[in-house]
Amino acid sequence: MQQKITAAITAVGASLPEFRLTNKILETMVDTSDEWIKSRTGVEERRILKGEGLGTSDMGAPAVLELCKKRGIDPLEIDLLICCTVTPDMFFPATANIICHKIGAKNAFGFDLGAACSGFLFGLTTGTAFIESGRYKKVVVVGADKMSSIVDYSDRTTCILFGDAAGAVLLEPNEEGLGLQDSLLKSDGSGAKYLHMKAGGSARPSSMETIAAKEHYIYQEGQSVFKFAVVGMADAAYELMQRNNLTGDDISWLVPHQANKRIIDATAKRMGLSPEKVMLNIHRYGNTTSGTIPLCLWDWERQLKKGDNLVLAAFGGGFTWGATYVKWAYDTN
Ligand code: UT7
């Protein structure tokens, strides 16, 4: 009997801007303190993409080139590139197209996917379907956001949270049953009111008034989002474990979206995981929205072993949330 084709992650790449916006620097910009930021969020510094005319694709493109190099493939071999982002270079064309152009992926088609902080999980599940169908052999999923382009650096409640980065994974068919096993994804538009950007879309195009009212920046009711996130992310991860008969002992790593260390701790606790099994890099990069999960995989790649069970979990604007169960497919030498 023929083994079902699964979609395995076979390479990881990332790109981080050089400039480090530390809590100390933020103390000089808004009424905040290193102590408040660290204790309430876990963030110590974030990277910011500086430079006239640089956008999300300028981080996405090097991330994809890195994974091509690691895997030893030419960008011409990529069939499909999905760019998960809420900060596209421009409304259109899609940032995926721009990345493909920048890296010379002339045989790929591409599109953007917007699911805020859960974007990478939604993209990974979408890319997996294209591999499982047997139609495509090399699908790249990029999670990239230049959050500094929509952050109001005079608003202390949001500017301390976000950073810029890109991460990317390559998906390829696998016949050993490795790769994405299951995914539980959810969205609920009634949560939109708590986390959104008021202007710049078709419902409220940018104007002098919207700019003056700072409506082109992130609007977040932090406490409300926190309450939903802490329950949503933990519930999704727990339900995914249950339906796959996994206990905490079976799981090698939790790969959580990095929005707030307290949300991550609550999810790990619900899953019965000790802190050593939790990937945490929020202190170094802050919340990079679609970038957090692939950035974790990139940071921990050398510690991951073939067959390891990973649970990826996220919660974000939309609301969108979910959890994905992945069997890691390779050892890194
Ligand atoms: O990834 C997308 C999804 N987003 C999330 O998951 C974010 C979820 N929310 C959170 O992580 C937290 O709600 C925040 C980190 C945004 C805020 O933490 P909090 O513990 O919920 O703080 P709070 O909003 O309840 O504010 C507590 C106090 C307030 O002062 P008063 O009213 O008690 O006097 C705020 O004005 O802290 C004040 N505050 C600050 N103080 C110093 C808010 N921001 C700051 C700040 N520095 N940067």
Boltz pocket constraint, residues with backbone or C-beta under 6 A from the ligand:
constraints:
  - pocket:
      binder: B
      contacts: [[A, 31], [A, 32], [A, 33], [A, 36], [A, 37], [A, 40], [A, 41], [A, 117], [A, 156], [A, 157], [A, 160], [A, 221], [A, 222], [A, 223], [A, 224], [A, 225], [A, 226], [A, 229], [A, 258], [A, 259], [A, 260], [A, 263], [A, 287], [A, 315], [A, 316], [A, 317]]
      max_distance: 6.0
